[in-house]
Amino acid sequence: MSEELAPETPETAEAEPIKQRKNGLYPGISDELAENMKSGWADTELHGLEPIAQASYTAARRAALSARFPGERLVIPAGNLKTRSNDTEYAFRASTEYAYLTGDLTQDGVLVLEPADGGHEATVYLLPRSDRGNGEFWLDGQGELWVGRRNSLTEAEQLLGIPAKDVRELPAALAGATGPVRTVRGHDAGIEAALTDKVTAERDEELRVFLSEARLVKDAFEIAELQKACDATARGFEDVVKVLDKAEATSERYIEGTFFLRARVDGNDIGYGSICAAGPHATTLHWVRNDGPVRPGELLLLDAGVETTELYTADVTRTLPVNGTFSPLQRKIYDAVYEAQEAGIAAVRPGAAFRDFHDAAQRVLTEKLVEWGLLGDLSVEKVLELGLQRRWTLHGTGHMLGMDVHDCAVARTESYVDGTLEPGVCLTVEPGLYFQADDLTVPEEYRGIGVRIEDDILVTEDGNRNLSAALPRRADEVEAWMARLKG
């Protein structure tokens, strides 16, 4: 990775001597080189650009936001780069709220809705093209010669359907702003500093909650993206099955890397850290170390999702026999989880309470645990009343899904877990049973077995649709699918 020049801002590029990185190889920049770099470049401005596919949807989302907060200035930042180590950064991922309202995915962007007659006027503040006159494009650490071309403000306006301005002018403009202001916190410290005496935590949280609840019901664009994410995820699971022999020869990391390749080829990234849990690791709910062995005769719990280029993620889990065939006990536990998931999916429909699918799945799992004698002589009803099944079921049976893997997370309880399902809601149904390796309350042969089955379910007008149905779920179908893929 080249490292010759220090990052430098356009404001200081001409006013101060060129500052090199410590231990850089060049002693400085001659006047002749600086002048040479100013000219001789072709005009690369793009013309006649068509709006991005979701432009009409983002406009409708902004209109709903405007109607909720009339007369108030609303400031929604994309966020900034985060340092990984020294002078390297993590890959940038725009804040969900900003991407949802603009469709723009670039760093440092800020959407501002200014109160106007009858609503708001939206402006998106962005980094413009790098300045070639002052050398920014090749001297600044984020200049285009270093990190690649970005859209001009005119190009951005055409693509996003929103007037665009230079984001470097925004902090000063906000500092002089009057009237009520709200912002989404936690993404851009500079913007927050400019607004420090104009906002309150309580009012800002109301904005954040509204934007979270706005995503409870997905529009047509979002549903198509979620289907795309699920389809790519299914291909990723197929990729993994095809290389299980290589994972056996190495570790869970081979599985992680294989799925990551699919996510980067078919989408933007993984939507969350992949859980590639083999053997007893499957009993750890969020096992993301992925450094353990993959052994024939054990189970692999793979919980992974592709995030599309527009930042919508799938969230799918399959529990697979590494050697392609379930043992009798593994199959008994797997079938119990499958039956619970079937009951949960059947409970997803318009007008149902959000909690219904969880309750349905938990009842099935509890019935199985009682039937297997793991809860003494207690009745199913008593076990559910006391929550004793949770020793082995551990987690809730699902959550909202969308741009965040746990989407709509700050919505009000009455709108989410105490709410009612309606068409356009997308959620996961993911019951599981987990028998820890050191759990002395279960027979020894159960210990170290973890099973989860998870699918992404869309509420439709007349019931539901399984967006991840391309992947088999029934035990015999899983075995046949694996045998076919392994050849």
DOPA-778691 format. One record per residue: x, y, z of N, C-alpha, C, O in turn; residue in one letter. Coordinates in steps of 0.001 Angstrom, whole numbers, plus 500000, padded with zeros to 6 digits. Atoms other than C-alpha are relative to their C-alpha. Layout:
# residues N
XYZXYZXYZXYZA/...
//
This chain:
# residues 487
500854498810500000500000500000500000500886501234500000501704501415500902M/499142498828500115501586503260498873499725500977501137498593501080501610S/500165499142498820502192505821501632500884501239499933501447501658500945E/498997498935500123504200508706500266499600501307500672500427501926501342E/500343498656499583502188511799501190499011499999501144498188499091501260L/500920499877498881500354512922504288498672500561499524498642501356498585A/501269499364500316496636513713504136500097501504500221500725501966501173P/499929498554499888496168517422503570498676500575499536498128500103498540E/501307499437500344493019519526503422500156501045498917501235501623498779T/499909498986501045492208521852500509500257501383500568500851502226499897P/499795498695499391492230524788502919501473500270500305501900501425500335E/498594499810499619495886524188503831500967499663498886502168499897499024T/499098500510501028497259522793500580500914501086499433502085500825499158A/499179498946500566498465526162499268500603500892501087501650501505500878E/499561499060498969498853528067502536501187499478500786501942500276501342A/498939500563499177501290525709504210500917499130499140500506498641498088E/499095500906500723504340523744503074499413498590499977498665498198500873P/500466501375500098503637520214501921500530499195501182501728499196501467I/499615500801498843503662517940504920500057498528499585499061497954499144K/499860501409500351505017514475504299499672499105501183499678499537502336Q/500059500998498949504350511347506226501391499852500598502395500008499903R/498717500324499415507075510578508683500554498760499296499830497787499083K/499332501095500698509556508281506929499561499855498545499745498798497941N/500291500024501425508236509191503478501283500048499189502314500502499685G/498787500119500805510680508659500625500346501257499216501497501436498818L/499699498782500747510334512024498861500229501158500958499463501332501907Y/499693498891499085511913515089500503499045501185499865498953502008500776P/500898498872500200509357517499499056499467500012498585499676499071497819G/500601499864501325507519518743495968500510501290499382500390502360499978I/499477498816500667509108521118493514498850500854499478497752500353499235S/501007499117500578507215524152492245499614499528498606498460499641498193D/500256500452501363507559522696488772499047498798499983498164498711499130E/500900501155499935505895519414489772498598500442500404497610499985499830L/501309499520499562503099521220491595499262500656498848498062500445498677A/500631499338501136502445523339488509499635498992498926498571499089498315E/500253501037501007502690520340486197498729499225500294497988498868499378N/501154500824499626500011518478488144498676500741499889497618500124500016M/501234499229500090497486521289487712499297499867498656498095500116498565K/500575499953501348496918520825484001500264498711499246500989497824499697S/499799501161500861496759518312481207499058498851500296499337497702499952G/500962501044499637493742516432482504498716500146499177498224501259498988W/501221499974500808490702515497480389498789500320500879498779500042502078A/501264499739499312487213516667481331499227498681500077498879498104499046D/500686501291499834485486513583482783498582500159500544497990499186501010T/501362499783499518482158515167483757499014499123499224499080499039497998E/501018500859500613479251512787483085498722500805499796498345501613500645L/501183499214500341476126514151481405498811499076499724498975497917499344H/501220500737500329472528513033481000499779498765500843499240497774500351G/500148501172499132472559510659483958498539499780500380497795500733500609L/501352500354499564469350508829484837499968499869501516500962499468502122E/500100500164498535468091508868488438500197498544500408499870497627499655P/499847501354499476468975505859490564498637499336500141497610500013500194I/501255500757500037466353503118490727499054500357501133497837500307500955A/500867499748498850465077504088494177499679501469500200499133501833501242Q/500181498561499805464897507863493603498563500365500345498340501206501217A/501397499667499694461092507955493598499608499500501387498768500105502053S/500296500540498665461009505813496756500630500861501091500000501132502113Y/499373499145498988463510507958498642499262501331500107499172501897501196T/500785498760499956461456511038497676498755499820500854498401500703501636A/501193500263499199458348509446499183500349499871501482499579500299502342A/499579500135498606460278508592502355500302501365500610499965501625501765R/499734498646499499461481512177502686498710500772500216498607501557501159R/501288499321499840457917513414502198499315499581501300498725500413501990A/500586500478498745456725511228505086500726500604501197500097500956502195A/499213499389498933459550512562507253499636501476500157499485501972501273L/500367498585499978458683516135506323498656500215500678498489501146501466S/501334499859499417455043515620507271500012499781501504499191500355502221A/499952500307498569456013514279510687500601501144500815500231501329501974R/499317498956499245458221517242511669499893501351499271500907501908498852F/500152498730500723456752520382510068500699501143500728500691501223501956P/499393498808499441458662523599510561501328499792500691501858500731501285G/498738500285499311461813521901511885501087499648498991500833498989497983E/498858500364500837465252521637510332500467498598500407500673498326501590R/499630501393499739466254517963510018501345499712499336501536499994498153L/498632500215500469469889516901509652500352498532500189500421498039501314V/499742501447499945470725513286508769501327499707499307501401499751498079I/498675500241500587474434512453508263500226498547499583499631497621500133P/499594501333500453475941509498506408501045499392500911501109498173501072A/498907500489499173478912509265508750501337500196499321501413500548498144G/498633499801500474482673509424508365500773498681500045500316497696500625N/499117501163499911485482506946507887500422499769501449500570500714502223L/499535500362498665486557505098511020501368499321499879501575498441499044K/498637500527500050490203504325511698500040498554500480499491498218501529T/499787501388499599491108500654511803501319499869500753501390499249501814R/498685500038499376494791501086512604500866501069499356501014501109498135S/499112498950500486497119504079512310499333500812498896498446501618499177N/500558499202501091496308505490508855499187499163499013499039499540497851D/500903500797500832494072502733507495498612500019500624498462500091501844T/501378499881499538490299502806507725499202498738499686499543497958498797E/500975501029500327487459500350507846499269500393498711499155501577498394Y/500835499711501164485409500055504671498795500813500460498187500504501485A/501086499114499588482777502790504786498648499364499707498450498721498676F/501388500421500175479112501932505256499125501156500475499145501513501653R/500826498842499657476646504828505155498997499642501087498553498497501180A/501014500242498975474272505213508091498700499578499336498364500040498245S/501250500517500545471008503407507545499009501124499736498353501136498694T/500981498926500152468916506547508055500297500846498762499387501192498009E/499606499185501148470878508537505464499768499250498688499192499800497749Y/500164500786501226470924505760502863498518499790499685498125499825498519A/501435500215500176467192505120503389499328501219499376498399501077498580Y/500656498772500438466328508757502682500579500584498719499952501441498097L/499354499413501168468753509476499821500368498997498913500343499338497730T/499438500953500953470021506296498157501473500217499771502100499454499036G/498562499732500116473509507808498427500753499197501046500282499034502171D/499247500880499110476187505624499989501404500519500280502251499766500759L/498650499481499880479203507934500100500265500603501375499352501052502069T/499595499492498692481135509041503149499818501511500092499866502219499086Q/500054498577499659480689512453504803498756500714499498498608501910499749D/501212499360500481477340513127503126499062500374501144499075499739502198G/500995499577499021474600514950505038498749500442499251498828501259498334V/501279499552500529470928515309504145499428501043500946499358500821502154L/500616498942499192469332518542505351498632500328499411498509500624498222V/501342499584500386465614519230505209499714501338500668499565501426501886L/500256498644499504464998522965505545498510500292499938497880500033498912E/501428499665500035461498524125506521499697500980498876500443501934498653P/500447499127501081459653525737503615498477500010500015497853499229500735A/501459499922500042456087526689502813499422498646499623499711498109498553D/500668501256500291454025523536503031500867498775500159500456497692499743G/499181501194499811456886521232503958501467500341500194501815501193501012G/498561499807499877460656521090503510500639500019498610500101499462497653H/499148500089501169463302521672500865501217499151500370501917499452501337E/498903500917499705465862518866500773501253500414499234501191500802498067A/498699499809500632469553519378500059500927498919500519500949498629501715T/499004500969499563472239516735500115501375500651499874501757501129498806V/498664499414499943475671517980501142501024498887499846501022497917500604Y/499064501065500361478511515953499633501391500565499772501560501769499581L/498671499623500447482217516026498980499970500152498480499564499218497789L/499954499849501455482652517481495460501205499283499424501978498669500159P/498795500520500634485224516321492936501226500655500616501161501811501036R/498755499444499465488794516826494148500472501174499144500387501144497917S/499497498801500671490257520214493287501372499707499397502305499314500097D/498704500221500651493024519898490724500865501245500027502087501164499900R/499231498761499990494024523531490926500890500121501216502012500617501110G/499167499859498792495273523351494506500696498697500387501334498616501436N/499287501250499750496554519782494293499295499032500923499835497975501249G/500713500873499063493937518293496574499875498572499470499991497610500230E/500301501310500570493275515424494178501156499016500151500951497802500134F/498871500935499855496786514034494622500770500187501296501620499360501626W/499310499768498736497968515527497931499179499562501214499733499130502225L/500872500360498879494978514843500156499889498479500094499762497803499073D/500101501450499814494812511344501629498696499417499494498628498228499185G/501269500441500576491186511154500455499774500613498617498652500622498111Q/500107499485501359491920512790497110499731498885499011500011497717499280G/500465501005500959490643511040494018501129499165499416500904498013499043E/498907500809500511494069509942492834500305498849500946500765497790500519L/499722501024499002494395507979496068498854499013500166499090497810500282W/501123500888499632490893506591496616498965499830498896498016499062499054V/500918500202501109489110506925493284499061501181499775498847502016500654G/500884498911500418486741509231491441498714499985500815498212498924501187R/501341499890499435483588510517493092499154500885499086499685501589498228R/500880499222500851480563512140491515500151501493500279500384501910501413N/500092498555499806480484515860490942498655500312500641497766499462500681S/501274499621499389477723517762492689498876499991498965497745499620499278L/501010500022501073475893518133489370499591498564499679498407498274499507T/500316501416500244476137514398488726499154499434501129498203498693500885E/500753500498498848474883513682492244498558500477499951497644499716500266A/501363499481500105471866515920491701499179499193498999498016498878499250E/500710500782501014470946514001488553499679498598500507498589498080500264Q/500181501379499546471388510612490216498995499905501146498133499026501151L/500801500102498775469695511318493552498678500734499906497749500444500660L/501215499201500084467063513816492440499881500990501143498773501361501534G/499967499066498880468116516174495246501061501055499704502155500695499269I/498952498990500157469952519526495009501201499669500881501039499243502024P/498783500373499286473578519020496066500901501213500193501020502061499308A/499053498939499682476060521364497753501237499394500646501254498218501008K/498727500416499418479613521170499120499846499821501511499490500766502215D/500200500296498579479524519499502544500967500771500887500703500947502077V/499042499258499193482557521471503686499465501368500430500007501996501340R/500632498735499635480328524556503823498917499822501059498417500800501615E/501168500238499150477718522885506009500195500360501469499317501009502037L/499891499678498569479128523181509560499802501479500304499123501822501272P/500166498565499773479345526976509279498550500416499803498031501246500549A/501401499666500244475839527149507830499118499547501154498195500255501556A/500800500514498884474446525006510626500242500801501270499326501022502062L/499683499247498787476241526990513293499198501300500067498887501771501161A/500770498765500027474331530108512188498505499790499839497753500759499740G/501418500290500219470980528362511780499175500350501229499655500272502360A/500937499704498918467967529397513852498784499102499875498573498462498845T/501198500816500016464753527640514772500275498589500474501428498227500708G/499850501366499481464117524044515913500776499097499039500575499137497825P/499147500888500787466630521444514732499996498615500649499978498490501873V/499807501383499530466837517659515025501072499356499130501200499679497950R/498997500738500767469677515368513975500046498556500470499601498235501572T/499748501388499623470515511673513979501429499931500520502378500199499783V/498694499976499349473399511273516404500800498720499764500273497691499342R/499143501170499984476341508933516474500738499718498715501438498709498621G/499377500272501289477568509250512891501031501037499586501999500700498904H/499125498938500486479287512611512389500236500993501129499375501822501424D/499690499149498854480999514370515294500056501469499612499681502326500412A/499919498614500442481594517539513258498634500641499886498441501788500291G/501367499482500119477920517963512478499382500181501383498708501179501639I/500546499884498650476982517312516088500590501194500733499893501881501479E/499369498855499348479484519894517259499391501310499508499201502242500290A/500595498788500559477974522488514908498594500245500531498115501379500543A/501388499901499528474525521765516350499878499918501512498769499844502040L/499998500345498572475520521351519988499045500844500838498474500340501805T/500875499132499205473502524347521268498605500130499403497819500973499835D/501274499875500695470522523764518975499112498762500120497939498801499748K/500741501258499958469442520186519648499943499478501433500712499901502296V/500069500694498718468395518050522597499957498503499743499481498057498699T/499965501448500155468882514340523131498594499437499827498380498520499035A/501367500508500069465156513819523631499386500224498626498759499319498074E/500578499705501315464133515521520387500705499205498905500068498731497964R/499276500788500995466870513795518424499581498535500039499501497882498998D/500437501393499894465751510428519751498634499806499346498376498754498760E/501293500094500673462222511132518516500170499874498492499441499119497848E/499703500121501430463640511611515012500498498607499675500048497987498712L/499431501336500238465634508394515250498927498925500096498901498000499283R/501076500981499837462602506452516492499061500047498801498650499003498295V/500891499911501158460431507787513679500608499320498780499926498573498079F/499360500597501169462956506766511034500114498484500140500096497768499140L/499978501449499778463210503312512620498629499404499707498531498364499056S/501354500513500222459434502848512578499568500139498548498745499360498068E/500347499833501412459203504142509010500407498789499178499839498537498116A/499496501151500746461095501031507928499283498695500377499625497633499856R/500712501227499613458690498568509582499296499362498807499276498139498675L/500679500492501201456740498254506334500853500356498793501139501528498549V/499110499797501136458887497797503239499217500374498740498112499883498510K/500612499681501287458090499374499880500475498996498948501258498094499246D/499717500994501043458368497543496561501488499904499702501997498810499460A/498560500031500253461996498532496022500709499187501069501572498366500759F/499349500704498899462997497239499442499729498500499944500625497695500196E/500329501424500087461173493942498974500816499327498906501294498207499084I/499191500560501080462958493389495670501455499847500431502101498858500084A/498626500095499512466310494109497344500162498845500984501159498125500937E/499927501107499042465578491668500170499944498653499289500621497707499691L/500021501245500764464691488988497633501347499752499330501845498627499302Q/498679500110500625467938489703495798501038499531501022501892498699500715K/499059500395498943469833489382499092499835498530500356500821497818500543A/500247501410499664468185486050499876500479499071498891501042498012499170C/499560500835501120468890484667496410501517499874499983502051498786499767D/498534500053499958472567485604496664500476499175501192501464498446501095A/499644500780498817472699484116500156499845498509499749500674497715500193T/500182501411500339471323480834498868501185499491499176501654498373499386A/498829500399500791474159480744496323501224499873500892502062498995500682R/498883500079499067476605481415499146499986498715500813501039498124501053G/500111501261499266475298478428501123500374498826499090501017497877499538F/499607501057500938475671476257498027501514499962499839502112498887499800E/498541499933500105479265477465497667500659499280501173501629498543500997D/499415500592498792479971476375501246499909498482499961500886497792500254V/500170501457500027478550472880500823501004499362499040501529498282499309V/499090500553501003480724472356497751501446499904500490502233499132499944K/498607500000499549483920473044499724500145499499501435501152499775502086V/499912500475498624483172471346503027501227499115500228501769499086501333L/498799500819499827486040468922502396501226500864500270502107500471501035D/498884499084499750488442471870502296499898500604501390500915500842502042K/500178499504498633486930473223505515500446498956501015501033499296502043A/499562501075499108487539469839507137501527499970500096502092499653501143E/498539500025500018491174470117506111500613501250500623501814501287500889A/499473498740499449491499473645507518499235500372501264499594499936502358T/500777499582498834488891475248509804498724500696499548498431500788498356S/501219499245500291485648477184510043500293501230499147499400501743498472E/499675498806500772487498480079508444499891499772498497499662500718497743R/500177500279501423487371478341505079498548500241499612498264500734498520Y/501420499763500227483587478472505358499727501498499982499031502002499100I/500184498553499927483681482123506392500496500676498726499804501519498157E/499429499396501188485931483037503489499227499677498738499093500522497853G/500771500404501172483882481097500969498726500820499889498378501296498808T/501239499218500053480673482862501925500300501472499737499562502137499011F/499639498602500206482408486240502040500264500290498526499900501355498027F/499751499821501426483551485770498444498690500213499250498590501106498408L/501303499856500648479938485308497351499379501359500332498804502008499459R/500581498715499602478851488383499342500628501152499240499935502093498853A/499324498916500699481463490557497666499772499963498493499801501001497832R/500238500120501435480772489207494183498561500367499650498314501047498653V/501418499793500310476969489333494340499389501188500735498233501530500484D/500565498892499245476531492258496723501080500966500441502151501051499841G/499055499043499451478247494912498784500948499359500997502141499659501017N/499232500546498891479415492829501726499119498954500672498018498663500205D/500876500755499115478155490466504385499207500999500830499702502076501160I/500850499093499243475276492007506307500317500024501478499868500918502194G/499593500117498600476762490952509648501080498933500048501298498216499072Y/498952500997499890479567488783510945499465498595499847498578498187500596G/500500501354500264479057485273509568500281499080501182501377499083501742S/499871501004498945478467482566512171500221498660499319499299498096498729I/499625501251500668480285479466510906500380499011501099501559498730501315C/499811500701498730479853477258513958499882498497499816498790497976499586A/499980501453500161480864473616513715500100499321501357500708499849502288A/499923500761498759480431470990516414499407500770501160498369501410500992G/500556499327498823479894472398519917499953501516499883499259502167500663P/500097498563500198480470475928518648498590500410499588498205501566499763H/501368499695500420476924475711517273499107500359501177498016500892500975A/500802499651498832475659476144520829500299501408500505499651501874501442T/499709498603499692477224479639521034499269500858498974499551500774497779T/500935499355500924474624481965519545500686500865498962500316500827497788L/499312499115500929476979484486517981501478499616499918502361500413500235H/498624500467500168480074482424517310500561500579498702500251500089497616W/499430499382501190482032484666514933501522499916499973502159500471499078V/498550500207500065485597483676515828500352499112498808501351499343498127R/499865500842501184485265480939513209501408499447499828501967499455498731N/498638500529500065488594479379514069500089498546500454501181498039500710D/500010501362499504487523475890515119500011498952498902499865499280497724G/499965501091500981487743472485513421498616499681499444497594499952500075P/501223500470500654485131471120511030500157498499499821500984498044499030V/499769501446499937484710467393511662498803499212499475497658499545499781R/501081500889500434482688464683509922499278499412501210499896499111502232P/500794500536498903479871463402512100499404501070500890498509500793501689G/500549498888499231479225466821513625499140500882499106499068500682497893E/500856499077500732476860469602512617500718501328499777501555501742500578L/499559498647500286477676472934511014498794500919500031497862500746499245L/501042498974499975475435475849511965500551501224499284501465501887499775L/499553498870500813475869478494509274498903501059499979497825500842499425L/500926498860499923474134481834509936500686501149499280501650501718499790D/499288499024500826475034484304507198499021500685499058497956500150498753A/500858499269500924473572486911504875500800500922499110501729501589499564G/499414499061500952474595488807501763499268501333500130498040501380500199V/500548498647500050474101492582501874500107500494498564501188500451497976E/499986499543501386473115494002498479500762501316499875501121501939500875T/499303498734500226474812496994496893499200501190500499499754502275500673T/500825498930499445471885499070498182499786499832501506498954500516502101E/499902500170498538472530497813501762498816499288500645498532499523501819L/501024500860499400469632495388502279500589498616500205501227498067499307Y/499341501257499681470665492179503998499023498868500217497926499061500740T/500690501225499608469414488636504196500540499559501357501564500060501821A/499569500571498717469688486684507465499445498582500043498291498366500410D/500448501382500197469517482925506933500888499058500797502101499253500872V/499231501037499307470572479932509014499572498627499516498383498345499364T/500241501416500219470893476294508072500979499223500884502123499636501075R/499144500895499228472265473508510254500194498739499182499240498020498886T/499686501027500984474023470960508090500885498917500608501806499233501361L/499066501055499593475582467545508793501258500086499134501170500051497907P/498761499794500750479217467947507796500227498875498993500686499122497878V/499791501133500913479335464462506264498806499754499082498813498809498293N/501138500099500911475978464964504535498829499200500519497784499165499870G/501081500831499466473861462684506742499851500249501499500829500195502245T/500272499819498577472209463387510098500072498659500731499621497640500209F/500117501178499131472726460872512893498569499960500542497871500971500476S/501368500063499476469471459631514494499702501081501032498630501684500984P/500247498986498986469844461992517476500026501400499396499185502238499720L/499958498706500664470871464932515336498703500260499242498170501369499259Q/501226499840500772467854464324513148498801500227500911497909501004500570R/501106499799499069465511464095516131499947501452500454498879502063500487K/499949498605499543466663467484517390499698500943498833498965501920498991I/500233499161501177466690468971513891498515500018499645497953501078499373Y/501421500072500353463153467753513185499133500786500975498120501365500584D/500747499217499015461935469342516408500078501489499668499077502202499738A/499828498583500355463365472703515364499251500309498706498635501368498582V/500737499803501249461929472302511873498502500101500260497834500972499703Y/501428499961499674458481471576513286499640501327500677498588501906500405E/500244498721499344458766474658515511500027501144498992499213502064499073A/499947498949500994459780476799512558498758499993499106498233501049498753Q/501230500099500792456851475508510513498830500659500720498041501382500112E/501080499396499220454496476514513313500168501518500053499192502262499963A/499758498561499961456154479921513552499663500677498683499014501723498675G/500286499407501312455959480612509815498504500049499747497996501029499203I/501450500043500202452304479565509752499288501116500751498190501515500365A/500626498946499195451568482239512364500277501401499450499760502380499988A/499677498694500586452964485058510178498956500324498938498911499684497888V/501064499604500928450024486766508464499476501371500414499653501780501562R/500535498677499657448323490173508298498999499905501140498169498997501179P/500921499971498877446489491046511481500445499202501203499882499351502288G/499484500768498866448455488631513645500864500899500876501465501861500398A/499086499291499121450286489918516672501435499625499641501708498492499245A/498611500310500310454019490186516144500495498815500814501264497997500308F/499504501047499111454583487849519089499467498604499658499978497608500172R/500659501294500223452382485076517673500956498946499475500915497797499915D/499110501009500589455094483391515618501008499498501026501388498327501010F/499096500410498925457436483363518607499303499020500940499853497973501280H/500738500864499070454795481867520888499735498631499391499836497611500074D/500292501274500656453898479203518332501230499107499954501140497910500227A/498763500785500086457502478093517861500448499535501375500870498390501537A/499579500370498657458283478132521567499144498870500574499648498008501293Q/500873501072499501455273475939522324500438498649499432500504497663500167R/499566501265500595456443473269519874501293499522500646501411498348500997V/498729500398499398459974473284521283499797499527501439500427498563501873L/500276500402498621458626473078524828499360498624500050499707497808500903T/500630501321500071456435470120523908501046498912499775500966497839500372E/498952500981500277459497468323522556500882499780501228501218498645501565K/499138500119498818461611469074525627499301499218501115499928498420501811L/500776500760498999458837467769527903499903498538499579500065497636500401V/500118501373500525458361464708525685501298499226500189501268498022500441E/498713500673499855462080463936525900500408499818501461501458499245501750W/499740500214498582461917464029529694501039500928500598501603500621501648G/498962499093499520464260466990530130499498500976501060500286501717501646L/500572499054499047461871468915532391499185499298501085498230499859501622L/500671500748498929460773466246534855498543499756499667498198499407498538G/501423500264500205457035465927535321499196501281499822497975501266499980D/500709498740500210456185469575534607499206499962498696499626499345497717L/500820499919501206453429470281532101500576501043499049501373501896499442S/499584499016500988454001472218528909499592501399500437500373502344500327V/500489498682499587451883475061530251500837500569501135501150501759501140E/499215499519498865453866475274533477501405500406499564501952501404500035K/498660499670500503457174475235531648499975501358499290500857502191499502V/500108498728500712456027478081529383499760501153500965500306502241500787L/500269498966499003454711480030532353501285500442500697501501501632500924E/498765499714499284458074479794534100501176500326499071502225500786499523L/498938499743500961460125480135530915501158499028500075502264499352499640G/498898500938499781462153477028531757500581499460498700501732499024498667L/499492500491501283462458476023528108501162500857499495501938500418498646Q/498995499069500510464741479020527611501427499552500311502373500067499716R/498654500548499777467684477082529059500562499445498703501772499479498479R/499551500641501243467812475371525661499542500734498731500089500497497653W/500430499240501189465925477754523321500657501380499944500846501942498865T/499140498823499815467777480836524591499447501320499468499315502267500244L/500240498690500613466661483570522178498570500122499482497832499141499399H/501272499787500671463592485136520645499993499330498643501048499008498096G/500132500796501220462270483459517524500164500824498735500107500265497640T/499796499230501219462840486361515147500010501486500259499819501937501388G/499864498550499914463212490061514426499737500598498640499731499893497630H/500167499297501258462563492670511782501305499963499201502396499855499761M/498857500114500902464866492610508763499907501066498928498813501400498472L/500002499000501061465920495216506220501392500504499726502284499717499409G/498669499438500205468851497594505858500933499632501146502141499501500950M/499257500546498873469980496514509307499550498568500206498380498246499998D/500403501388499790470045492833510130498968499913501122498049499098501052V/501034499847498989468122493729513294499351501355499740499619502337500433H/500532498739500498466086496373511528498991500594500985498425499895501827D/501021499295499212463851498981513167500239499860501502499289499842502285C/499663500406498633465687498335516434499550500989501060499303500589502198A/500395499021498982464728501582518175498551500430499861498139501425500456V/501441499730500063461058501540517191499380499820501384499901499078502216A/500698500147498727458638501892520079499512498565500168499143497904499198R/500431501370499714457723498624521758498586499755499497498292498684498967T/501384500193500435454049499170520982499871499891498486498883499360497978E/500033500110501458454896499457517287500712498762499487500514498352498343S/499167501126500431457271496498517192499505498722500668498575498095500160Y/500331501319499432457028493500519532498567499925500520497998498837500606V/501398500010499590453608494561520811499083500442498870497902500709499089D/500771499535501141452467495545517333499310498880499250499320497722499667G/500763500920500847450414493882514618500643499937498619501056500961498076T/499386500174501315451755492455511360499089500537498909497864500457498999L/500741499531501165450731494011508070500825499730498750502035499527498846E/499254500275501223451673493460504427501187500945499833501074502150500057P/498785499221500174455205494623503693500986499858501142502144500252501010G/499077500280498904456674493645507050500869498806499610500366497826499061V/499094501121500249459738491407506688500706499650501299501286500518501951C/499408500435498731460988489354509630500626498622499838500367497910498868L/499408501333499990463030486290510446499189499084500905498592499530501885T/500554501033499118461651483072511899501126498994500208501523498297499274V/498758500730499772464539481262513578500052499301501360500862499674502209E/499905500741498742463851478834516414501270499162500046501855498835499013P/498816500843499844466715476816517818499981499242501304499272499602502244G/499743500756498775467744474244520390501507499874500160502226499552499214L/498561499956499753471157474427522028500304499266501306499884499688502383Y/499620500797498837472568471804524381501495500200500220502323499654499491F/498604499638499767475787473153525847500839498765500346500341497789500907Q/499109501140499791478788470852526054500176499663501480500525498535501826A/499820500240498560478902471257529843498669499956500756498645500140501973D/501323500019499370475145470952530520499718498608500572499415497667499838D/500181501293499341474786468159533057498534499627500196498238498549500710L/501426500297499833470967468369533019499420499220498828498251498834498862T/500482500747501164470704466606529650500876498766499808502025498754500250V/499182501190500260471881463156528554501287500368499261501310501318498478P/498686499668500546475524463119527514499997500114498487500695500956497922E/499976500000501464474752462382523873499407501290499405499667501608498244E/500560498734500475472805465678523591501043501124500035500962502082499266Y/499098498880499713475705467794524796500866500358498789501442499490498135R/499206499515501126477439469929522186499236500063498691499824500358497651G/500816499911501218474553469810519689499218501302500018498513501596500983I/500776498774500171473119473122518463499364500006498627500021499716497627G/500731499982501268470467473476515774499173501291499926498439501617500858V/500875498862500292468888476623514312499633499954498526500468499628497682R/500450499861501386466831477040511144499352501371499894498457501702500672I/500477498613500098466155480592509982499693500354498554500475500087497641E/500402499513501318464275482046507043499471501418500109499082501874501185D/500441498616500077463298485537505941498599500036499387498403499660498231D/501410500137500339459532485888505772499366501372499775499449502252500632I/500708498774500350457565488656504052498509499817500245497919498841499780L/501449500018499811454018489372505202499351500508498718499688501585498226V/500709499634501227451730489465502159498529500282500310498094500161501455T/501418499673499797448097490444501660499204498813500525498245498984501279E/500785501174499630446919486873502152500783498985500834500339497847500986D/499233500937499182449614485308504343501446500411500085501767501451500659G/498582499667499983453369485234503870500713499345498833500193498431498193N/499139500591501027456144484477501416501390499818500590501946500737501191R/498663500309499514459419482807502316501013500451498951501155499812497908N/499052499453500960462083484902500580501231499117499830501922499198498814L/498814500863500049464773482316501351499648498543499725500397497633500080S/500482501363500242462790479287500197500868499218499028500686498008498890A/499116500723500923465484478437497620500877498994500730501375498051500116A/499199500940499208467356476675500429499085498980500663498099499368501289L/500848501028499372465891473332501602500052500088501510501028500564502091P/500085499966498534464770472977505214499771498626500607500364498309501638R/500277501317499427463424469466505787501248499142499976502051499242499049R/498761500766499849466085467000506918500324499173498760501467499169498304A/499723500839501165465706464641503969500343500847498778501163500447497952D/499695499104501109465724467558501522501405500575500143502118500743499153E/498642499490499758468878468942503140501028498953499595502007499281498924V/499057501071500344470648465589502781500089499808498496501185499657497956E/499998500169501465469597465232499127500688501169499315501443500977498362A/499377498792500546470653468814498375501511499969500156502245500302499225W/498561500070499768474067468310499941500645498918499130501738499120498600M/499459501068500821474596465038498104500126500439498550501105500107497881A/499975499521501382473757466704494781501144500989499811501864500920498815R/498965498983500139476109469623495395501411499409500105502342499869499444L/498693500645499837478962467376496494500341499094498833501484498660498685K/499756500820501188478546465364493306500083498542500318500285497725499419G/
//
